[in-house]
Amino acid sequence: MGHHNMAAAGNGSDFSFGDYDRIANLFSDAEAEIKSVEQQRILTVVPAINQLRYAGFHVLQSLVDDQVERAKHIGKAESHAKRSMHDALEAGVFGSLKTIEGFKDDYRFLELPAIWPEYVDKRARIEAIRREMLGLRPRNHVSHNDKLRGYNQELYAICQEFEDRRPILNEELRRRNKRVLFQCVGLGAAVVAAVATLIALFL
């Protein structure tokens, strides 16, 4: 991300342009992650957006408070901007996991490994990421941002591959449903024949 030059007005005490540049860059990076997640899938990114609002509030407060309070507000603004990025990335990861579960449910009547052998390895990787997400401690810590970014990109790529497979799987599902229908019709005909035979024997 490019640097942003910001001017600050306060009560006359010294301030560092570097502090505001750093926050501006974090703010911009977090906003980019939010937009990316919104484009990937329909998700709520309200927590991430709220964190940016808090960051903006503290930046404004830093411009009007004294030197000591300014430093506190700068620190809080930076923390909220980092947390915003974390919340956006986490929303992307959990959104992808939810999409993947929907895919699995859509094709629950198919033997996916038989149709798509690579599916087994992909499911194993998905479950590994899910376990790693559950094992992140402490939860919601911004130190996980780089790891979350990697998970988000990997899972989104898997989701895209799953979507590309849908036409083939939909056709296989239609063939499977036809077979089931014919089996049900055959079974129904056999039951009718059996009932007719019994009726004929007892009349």
C-alpha positions as CSV (number, residue, x, y, z in Angstrom):
1,M,0.0,0.0,0.0
2,G,1.2,3.6,-0.7
3,H,1.8,6.0,2.1
4,H,-0.8,8.6,2.9
5,N,0.3,12.1,3.9
6,M,-1.9,13.4,6.7
7,A,-1.9,16.8,8.4
8,A,-2.9,17.1,12.1
9,A,-4.2,20.0,14.0
10,G,-4.1,20.0,17.8
11,N,-3.4,22.1,20.8
12,G,0.1,23.1,19.6
13,S,2.1,20.2,21.1
14,D,4.3,18.1,18.9
15,F,3.0,15.1,17.0
16,S,4.5,12.6,14.6
17,F,3.4,12.4,11.0
18,G,4.8,8.8,11.1
19,D,2.1,7.8,13.6
20,Y,-0.7,9.0,11.3
21,D,0.9,7.5,8.2
22,R,1.1,4.1,9.9
23,I,-2.5,4.2,11.0
24,A,-3.6,5.4,7.5
25,N,-1.8,2.5,5.9
26,L,-3.3,0.0,8.4
27,F,-6.7,1.6,7.8
28,S,-6.3,1.2,4.0
29,D,-5.1,-2.4,4.3
30,A,-8.1,-3.3,6.5
31,E,-10.5,-1.6,4.2
32,A,-9.1,-3.6,1.3
33,E,-9.5,-6.9,3.1
34,I,-13.1,-6.0,3.9
35,K,-13.9,-5.2,0.3
36,S,-12.2,-8.4,-0.8
37,V,-14.2,-10.5,1.6
38,E,-17.4,-8.8,0.5
39,Q,-16.7,-9.6,-3.1
40,Q,-15.8,-13.2,-2.4
41,R,-19.2,-14.1,-0.8
42,I,-22.2,-12.7,1.0
43,L,-21.0,-12.2,4.5
44,T,-21.5,-9.8,7.3
45,V,-18.3,-7.8,7.9
46,V,-20.0,-5.4,10.4
47,P,-17.5,-6.2,13.2
48,A,-14.6,-5.3,10.9
49,I,-16.3,-2.1,9.8
50,N,-17.0,-1.2,13.4
51,Q,-13.3,-1.6,14.3
52,L,-12.5,1.0,11.6
53,R,-15.1,3.3,13.0
54,Y,-13.4,3.0,16.4
55,A,-10.0,3.6,14.8
56,G,-11.3,6.8,13.2
57,F,-12.8,8.0,16.4
58,H,-9.4,7.7,18.2
59,V,-7.6,9.4,15.4
60,L,-9.9,12.4,15.7
61,Q,-9.5,12.4,19.5
62,S,-5.8,12.4,19.1
63,L,-6.0,15.6,17.2
64,V,-7.6,17.6,20.0
65,D,-6.2,16.0,23.2
66,D,-2.9,16.8,25.0
67,Q,0.4,15.0,24.3
68,V,-0.2,12.2,26.8
69,E,-3.8,11.5,25.7
70,R,-2.8,11.8,22.1
71,A,-0.3,8.9,22.4
72,K,-3.0,6.8,24.0
73,H,-5.4,7.5,21.2
74,I,-2.8,6.8,18.6
75,G,-2.1,3.4,20.1
76,K,-5.8,2.6,20.3
77,A,-6.4,3.7,16.7
78,E,-3.6,1.4,15.6
79,S,-5.0,-1.6,17.6
80,H,-8.5,-1.1,16.2
81,A,-7.2,-0.9,12.6
82,K,-5.3,-4.2,13.1
83,R,-8.3,-5.8,14.7
84,S,-10.5,-4.7,11.7
85,M,-8.2,-6.6,9.4
86,H,-8.3,-9.6,11.7
87,D,-12.1,-9.6,11.8
88,A,-12.4,-9.3,8.0
89,L,-10.0,-12.2,7.4
90,E,-11.7,-14.3,10.0
91,A,-15.1,-13.6,8.4
92,G,-13.6,-14.8,5.1
93,V,-12.3,-18.0,6.6
94,F,-15.5,-18.9,8.4
95,G,-17.5,-17.8,5.3
96,S,-15.6,-20.2,3.1
97,L,-16.0,-23.1,5.6
98,K,-19.7,-22.4,5.6
99,T,-19.8,-22.4,1.8
100,I,-17.9,-25.7,1.8
101,E,-20.4,-27.3,4.2
102,G,-23.2,-26.2,1.9
103,F,-21.4,-27.8,-1.0
104,K,-21.1,-31.0,0.9
105,D,-24.7,-31.0,1.9
106,D,-25.8,-30.3,-1.8
107,Y,-24.1,-33.5,-2.9
108,R,-24.6,-35.7,0.2
109,F,-26.3,-38.4,-1.9
110,L,-23.3,-38.8,-4.2
111,E,-20.1,-40.8,-3.6
112,L,-17.9,-37.8,-4.2
113,P,-14.5,-39.6,-3.8
114,A,-15.5,-42.1,-6.5
115,I,-16.5,-39.2,-8.9
116,W,-13.8,-36.8,-7.9
117,P,-10.7,-38.6,-6.4
118,E,-9.0,-35.3,-5.4
119,Y,-11.9,-34.5,-3.2
120,V,-10.5,-36.7,-0.4
121,D,-7.3,-34.7,-0.1
122,K,-9.2,-31.4,-0.3
123,R,-11.5,-32.4,2.5
124,A,-8.5,-33.5,4.6
125,R,-6.9,-30.0,4.1
126,I,-10.2,-28.3,4.9
127,E,-10.6,-30.2,8.1
128,A,-6.9,-29.4,9.0
129,I,-7.6,-25.7,8.6
130,R,-10.8,-26.0,10.7
131,R,-8.9,-27.7,13.5
132,E,-6.1,-25.1,13.3
133,M,-8.7,-22.3,13.5
134,L,-10.2,-23.8,16.6
135,G,-6.7,-24.1,18.1
136,L,-5.7,-20.5,17.7
137,R,-5.1,-19.0,21.1
138,P,-5.9,-16.5,22.2
139,R,-8.9,-16.0,20.0
140,N,-9.2,-12.7,18.1
141,H,-5.5,-11.9,18.5
142,V,-4.1,-9.7,15.7
143,S,-0.9,-11.7,15.7
144,H,-2.8,-14.3,13.7
145,N,-3.5,-12.0,10.8
146,D,-0.8,-13.4,8.5
147,K,-2.0,-17.0,9.2
148,L,-5.6,-16.0,8.6
149,R,-4.8,-14.3,5.3
150,G,-3.2,-17.5,4.1
151,Y,-6.2,-19.6,5.2
152,N,-8.6,-17.2,3.6
153,Q,-6.9,-17.3,0.3
154,E,-6.5,-21.1,0.3
155,L,-10.1,-21.8,1.3
156,Y,-11.4,-19.3,-1.2
157,A,-9.5,-21.0,-4.0
158,I,-11.0,-24.4,-2.9
159,C,-14.5,-22.8,-2.9
160,Q,-13.9,-21.6,-6.5
161,E,-12.7,-25.1,-7.5
162,F,-15.8,-26.6,-5.9
163,E,-18.0,-24.2,-7.8
164,D,-16.3,-25.2,-11.1
165,R,-17.2,-28.8,-10.3
166,R,-20.9,-28.2,-9.9
167,P,-22.0,-28.7,-13.5
168,I,-20.4,-32.2,-13.6
169,L,-21.8,-33.1,-10.2
170,N,-25.2,-31.8,-11.0
171,E,-25.4,-34.0,-14.0
172,E,-24.3,-37.0,-11.9
173,L,-27.0,-36.1,-9.4
174,R,-29.6,-36.0,-12.1
175,R,-28.6,-39.5,-13.2
176,R,-28.6,-40.7,-9.7
177,N,-32.1,-39.3,-9.1
178,K,-33.4,-41.0,-12.3
179,R,-32.0,-44.3,-11.1
180,V,-33.7,-43.9,-7.8
181,L,-37.0,-43.0,-9.5
182,F,-36.8,-46.1,-11.7
183,Q,-36.1,-48.2,-8.7
184,C,-39.0,-46.8,-6.8
185,V,-41.3,-47.3,-9.8
186,G,-40.1,-50.9,-10.2
187,L,-40.6,-51.5,-6.5
188,G,-44.1,-50.0,-6.6
189,A,-45.0,-52.2,-9.6
190,A,-43.7,-55.3,-7.7
191,V,-45.8,-54.4,-4.7
192,V,-48.9,-53.9,-6.9
193,A,-48.3,-57.2,-8.6
194,A,-47.8,-58.9,-5.2
195,V,-51.1,-57.5,-3.9
196,A,-52.9,-58.4,-7.0
197,T,-51.7,-62.0,-6.7
198,L,-52.8,-62.2,-3.1
199,I,-56.2,-60.9,-3.9
200,A,-56.5,-63.4,-6.7
201,L,-55.6,-66.3,-4.4
202,F,-58.2,-65.4,-1.8
203,L,-61.1,-64.5,-4.0
